[in-house]
């Protein structure tokens, strides 16, 4: 066999025999990694670990702190959990419902009522699978055979998804005697999927908690947010009522020309939620300040406008305030350890001025609200004074709005906090769901390209820093929210696909974000496109795709 040269990410070069697997190369390189290697990229493309090397190449390895490695870890843990549950309790099925902060919510269906002690049995089987370093074998299956397999196992939604794909070959994975497929490559074996925790929620529901890129490879502490889970389950129940639990059901709505009705119904549901919030605020007579927060691309602008409209119908005068207008002048902006300005920390906000303005307004004084000039990096008082009356309410939007430290001088009785998050309770199938993070990224790619001329690679490049800011400054304060509003539509990926797919295809192989763009393209593949002509002019989606005028 001839020798081939492998160039690693640190610039080192090593020769291997042709036919050496990526897994074997990973074993050689492992000592140079801080965390266990989960997967690999060859020339920017994620590859299976059993891939045999045939020519000189550049390899970079990924671990759980890398977005690709994180997804592979997540998928492998789901597979291990599913197999362990079935080994523990025959004749049950595992459904993965949706992500929650720090983990995934699973539901065990069948004739077994799960109690807390059953988690010990499941964990014992999971640990056995992991400690035995069971191989996860990849099979490339002809599409027709994959459809037959899923139909024979009563997984009809998966069979329909395979039918709708453009690929003639479907990747199956085998662990022990069980088969499944995911929308990512899986690790070579189970040995390195050894950090996790199971949390019992009752009603046959369990949360899988696992490391991420923002926990430096350790398992984070699970924090339960009832308001998020309740909002998701409310949306899921509505989709069940509409007979659209899975992606193939949504596609059937498109192909049978029923989608317009579903879109209209979904908009009505969203409006009813905003109306409900407005009425709650109305009933809380002391509320004078509504604080609205949420991660990037959640539709804060549209939701704020919609809530303002509903409050006006109840007789309120709404006064909008953006926390961004209270940025400190540039010379006062805090600096990160790497020397960059830290615009996302609370210390970047002039909280003293902010609280003084709020207290003055609450006390009936006239206030000239500031406007921040992002060109000269300074704020100046506006020219039109604002004064509250007995029927005025301040609608404040900003990154830190859930954090009481932002409004520390204002009594809690005057405040009402809203957390916005777009999560789609539509399942792709029983084991895969629409990622909230991916949904927001797709929205941002389309919006930034349309409004700022930003290309896909630039948006993806900034995404991780955006996510880090959310993890630090929004997610720890979700429990302080009075209510959660879901700002996603069950149908919206089909609409977004029309706009985002051409942008994703523009990312070339030479881009370090090529693999991420291709992953997103693959995630869109099973969705039928939905024309934007059905989307109302005041829909949240218009914030991202444009008005269409």
QUIQUIFEN-V335177 format. One record per pair of residues at least 4 apart in sequence whose C-alpha atoms are under 6 Angstrom apart, sorted by the first residue. I is the first residue (numbers start at 1). J is the second residue. D is the distance in Angstrom with one decimal. If there is no record, write none. Layout:
i=[I | I]
j=[J | J]
d=[D | D]
This chain:
i=[1 | 2 | 2 | 3 | 3 | 3 | 4 | 4 | 4 | 4 | 4 | 5 | 5 | 5 | 6 | 6 | 6 | 6 | 6 | 7 | 7 | 7 | 8 | 8 | 8 | 8 | 9 | 18 | 18 | 19 | 19 | 19 | 20 | 20 | 21 | 21 | 21 | 22 | 22 | 22 | 23 | 23 | 26 | 36 | 37 | 37 | 38 | 38 | 38 | 38 | 39 | 39 | 40 | 40 | 40 | 40 | 41 | 41 | 41 | 41 | 41 | 42 | 42 | 43 | 44 | 45 | 49 | 62 | 62 | 63 | 64 | 64 | 64 | 65 | 65 | 66 | 66 | 72 | 84 | 84 | 84 | 85 | 85 | 86 | 92 | 92 | 93 | 93 | 94 | 94 | 95 | 95 | 95 | 95 | 96 | 96 | 97 | 97 | 98 | 98 | 99 | 99 | 100 | 102 | 103 | 103 | 104 | 104 | 105 | 105 | 106 | 106 | 107 | 107 | 108 | 114 | 116 | 119 | 123 | 127 | 128 | 129 | 130 | 130 | 133 | 133 | 133 | 134 | 134 | 135 | 136 | 136 | 136 | 136 | 137 | 137 | 138 | 138 | 139 | 139 | 140 | 140 | 140 | 141 | 141 | 142 | 142 | 143 | 143 | 143 | 147 | 150 | 150 | 151 | 151 | 151 | 157 | 158 | 164 | 165 | 172 | 172 | 173 | 173 | 173 | 174 | 174 | 196 | 196 | 197 | 197 | 198 | 198 | 199 | 199 | 200 | 201 | 201 | 210 | 211 | 211 | 211 | 226 | 235 | 236 | 239 | 239 | 240 | 240 | 244 | 244 | 245 | 246 | 246 | 246 | 246 | 247 | 251 | 252 | 253 | 253 | 254 | 274 | 278 | 286 | 287 | 287 | 288 | 288 | 289 | 289 | 289 | 289 | 290 | 290 | 290 | 290 | 291 | 291 | 291 | 291 | 292 | 292 | 293 | 293 | 293 | 293 | 294 | 294 | 295 | 297 | 297 | 298 | 298 | 299 | 300 | 302 | 311 | 312 | 316 | 316 | 317 | 317 | 318 | 318 | 318 | 319 | 319 | 320 | 320 | 320 | 321 | 322 | 322 | 323 | 325 | 325 | 326 | 326 | 327 | 327 | 327 | 328 | 328 | 328 | 328 | 328 | 329 | 329 | 330 | 333 | 334 | 335 | 335 | 335 | 335 | 336 | 336 | 343 | 351 | 360 | 361 | 361 | 364 | 366 | 366 | 366 | 367 | 367 | 368 | 368 | 368 | 369 | 369 | 370 | 370 | 370 | 371 | 371 | 372 | 372 | 373 | 373 | 373 | 388 | 402 | 403 | 404 | 417 | 417 | 418 | 418 | 418 | 419 | 419 | 420 | 420 | 421 | 421 | 422 | 422 | 422 | 423 | 423 | 424 | 427 | 428 | 428 | 443 | 444 | 446 | 447 | 447 | 448 | 448 | 449 | 449 | 449 | 457 | 457 | 469 | 470 | 471 | 493 | 494 | 494 | 494 | 494 | 495 | 496 | 497 | 504 | 507 | 509 | 537 | 542 | 542]
j=[18 | 17 | 18 | 16 | 17 | 18 | 15 | 16 | 18 | 55 | 56 | 14 | 15 | 56 | 13 | 14 | 56 | 57 | 58 | 12 | 13 | 58 | 12 | 58 | 59 | 60 | 60 | 53 | 54 | 52 | 53 | 54 | 52 | 53 | 50 | 51 | 52 | 49 | 50 | 51 | 49 | 50 | 30 | 63 | 62 | 63 | 62 | 63 | 69 | 187 | 61 | 62 | 46 | 60 | 61 | 62 | 45 | 46 | 47 | 59 | 60 | 58 | 59 | 58 | 512 | 515 | 188 | 66 | 69 | 69 | 69 | 70 | 212 | 212 | 213 | 70 | 213 | 186 | 122 | 125 | 126 | 89 | 122 | 90 | 109 | 110 | 108 | 109 | 107 | 108 | 106 | 107 | 430 | 431 | 106 | 431 | 105 | 106 | 104 | 105 | 103 | 104 | 104 | 209 | 208 | 209 | 207 | 208 | 206 | 207 | 205 | 206 | 204 | 205 | 204 | 204 | 200 | 123 | 127 | 131 | 132 | 134 | 190 | 191 | 189 | 190 | 191 | 189 | 190 | 189 | 174 | 175 | 188 | 189 | 173 | 174 | 172 | 173 | 171 | 172 | 169 | 170 | 171 | 169 | 170 | 168 | 169 | 168 | 169 | 170 | 159 | 155 | 159 | 155 | 156 | 159 | 429 | 429 | 526 | 526 | 180 | 181 | 179 | 180 | 181 | 178 | 179 | 209 | 210 | 208 | 209 | 207 | 208 | 206 | 207 | 206 | 205 | 206 | 219 | 217 | 218 | 219 | 230 | 425 | 425 | 244 | 245 | 244 | 245 | 249 | 250 | 426 | 426 | 427 | 428 | 429 | 428 | 528 | 256 | 258 | 259 | 259 | 307 | 311 | 414 | 414 | 415 | 393 | 414 | 393 | 394 | 414 | 415 | 395 | 415 | 416 | 417 | 396 | 397 | 401 | 417 | 397 | 418 | 398 | 399 | 401 | 419 | 419 | 420 | 470 | 440 | 444 | 421 | 422 | 540 | 304 | 540 | 316 | 316 | 391 | 392 | 391 | 392 | 392 | 393 | 394 | 394 | 395 | 394 | 395 | 396 | 396 | 396 | 397 | 398 | 371 | 372 | 349 | 350 | 348 | 349 | 350 | 332 | 333 | 348 | 349 | 350 | 377 | 378 | 377 | 348 | 342 | 339 | 340 | 341 | 342 | 340 | 342 | 348 | 355 | 365 | 365 | 388 | 388 | 385 | 386 | 387 | 385 | 386 | 381 | 382 | 385 | 381 | 382 | 380 | 381 | 382 | 379 | 380 | 378 | 379 | 377 | 378 | 379 | 392 | 477 | 477 | 408 | 481 | 482 | 481 | 483 | 484 | 481 | 484 | 484 | 485 | 486 | 487 | 486 | 487 | 488 | 436 | 488 | 490 | 433 | 432 | 433 | 544 | 448 | 500 | 451 | 544 | 452 | 454 | 453 | 454 | 455 | 461 | 513 | 473 | 474 | 475 | 497 | 527 | 528 | 529 | 530 | 530 | 500 | 501 | 517 | 514 | 514 | 547 | 546 | 547]
d=[5.9 | 6.0 | 5.7 | 5.5 | 4.6 | 5.7 | 5.4 | 5.5 | 5.9 | 5.7 | 5.1 | 5.8 | 4.5 | 4.8 | 5.6 | 5.4 | 5.8 | 5.3 | 5.7 | 5.9 | 4.5 | 4.6 | 5.5 | 5.9 | 5.2 | 5.9 | 5.3 | 5.8 | 5.3 | 4.9 | 5.1 | 6.0 | 5.4 | 5.6 | 5.4 | 5.4 | 4.3 | 5.0 | 6.0 | 5.7 | 4.9 | 6.0 | 5.8 | 5.9 | 5.8 | 4.8 | 5.9 | 5.0 | 5.6 | 5.6 | 5.9 | 5.3 | 5.7 | 5.8 | 4.3 | 5.7 | 4.9 | 4.2 | 5.8 | 5.7 | 5.3 | 5.7 | 4.7 | 5.5 | 6.0 | 5.3 | 5.6 | 5.8 | 5.2 | 4.7 | 4.7 | 4.3 | 6.0 | 5.5 | 3.5 | 5.8 | 5.8 | 5.3 | 5.7 | 5.2 | 5.3 | 6.0 | 5.7 | 5.3 | 5.6 | 4.6 | 5.8 | 5.1 | 5.9 | 4.7 | 5.6 | 5.1 | 5.0 | 5.5 | 4.4 | 5.0 | 5.7 | 5.7 | 6.0 | 5.7 | 5.9 | 4.3 | 5.5 | 5.8 | 5.3 | 4.3 | 5.4 | 5.2 | 5.8 | 4.4 | 5.6 | 5.3 | 5.6 | 4.5 | 5.4 | 5.2 | 5.9 | 6.0 | 5.9 | 5.8 | 5.9 | 5.9 | 4.9 | 4.9 | 5.9 | 5.0 | 4.4 | 5.5 | 5.5 | 4.2 | 5.6 | 5.1 | 5.6 | 4.9 | 5.4 | 5.1 | 5.7 | 4.5 | 5.7 | 5.0 | 5.9 | 5.6 | 4.7 | 5.4 | 5.1 | 6.0 | 4.8 | 5.1 | 5.4 | 5.8 | 4.6 | 5.0 | 5.2 | 5.7 | 5.4 | 6.0 | 5.9 | 5.9 | 5.8 | 5.7 | 5.8 | 4.9 | 5.5 | 5.5 | 5.8 | 5.5 | 4.5 | 5.5 | 4.5 | 6.0 | 5.0 | 5.7 | 5.0 | 5.6 | 5.0 | 4.8 | 5.4 | 5.6 | 5.1 | 5.1 | 5.1 | 4.6 | 5.9 | 6.0 | 5.0 | 5.1 | 5.6 | 5.8 | 5.4 | 4.9 | 5.8 | 5.6 | 5.5 | 4.6 | 5.4 | 5.8 | 4.8 | 5.7 | 5.9 | 4.8 | 4.9 | 5.0 | 5.9 | 5.6 | 5.4 | 4.2 | 5.5 | 4.8 | 5.1 | 5.7 | 4.7 | 5.9 | 4.9 | 4.9 | 5.9 | 4.8 | 5.9 | 4.9 | 6.0 | 5.4 | 4.7 | 4.8 | 4.8 | 5.5 | 5.7 | 5.5 | 5.2 | 5.5 | 4.7 | 6.0 | 5.3 | 5.9 | 5.7 | 5.7 | 5.9 | 5.9 | 5.6 | 5.5 | 4.7 | 5.1 | 5.6 | 6.0 | 4.6 | 5.7 | 5.0 | 5.8 | 4.8 | 5.9 | 6.0 | 4.8 | 6.0 | 4.7 | 5.7 | 5.1 | 5.1 | 5.0 | 4.5 | 5.6 | 5.5 | 5.8 | 4.6 | 5.9 | 5.9 | 5.9 | 5.8 | 5.5 | 5.3 | 5.8 | 4.5 | 5.4 | 5.3 | 5.5 | 5.8 | 5.6 | 4.4 | 5.2 | 5.4 | 5.6 | 5.6 | 5.9 | 5.2 | 5.3 | 5.9 | 5.8 | 5.8 | 5.5 | 4.7 | 5.3 | 5.2 | 5.6 | 5.5 | 4.5 | 5.7 | 5.6 | 5.2 | 4.1 | 5.3 | 5.4 | 5.6 | 5.8 | 4.0 | 5.5 | 5.4 | 5.7 | 5.3 | 5.7 | 5.9 | 5.6 | 4.9 | 5.2 | 5.5 | 5.3 | 5.9 | 5.9 | 4.8 | 5.9 | 5.0 | 5.3 | 5.8 | 5.1 | 4.4 | 4.3 | 5.1 | 5.6 | 5.4 | 4.5 | 5.4 | 4.9 | 5.9 | 5.7 | 5.8 | 5.9 | 4.5 | 5.2 | 5.4 | 4.4 | 4.5 | 5.9 | 5.9 | 6.0 | 5.9 | 5.0 | 5.3 | 5.8 | 5.6 | 5.8 | 4.6 | 5.0 | 4.7 | 6.0 | 5.5 | 5.3 | 5.7 | 5.5 | 6.0 | 4.7 | 5.4]
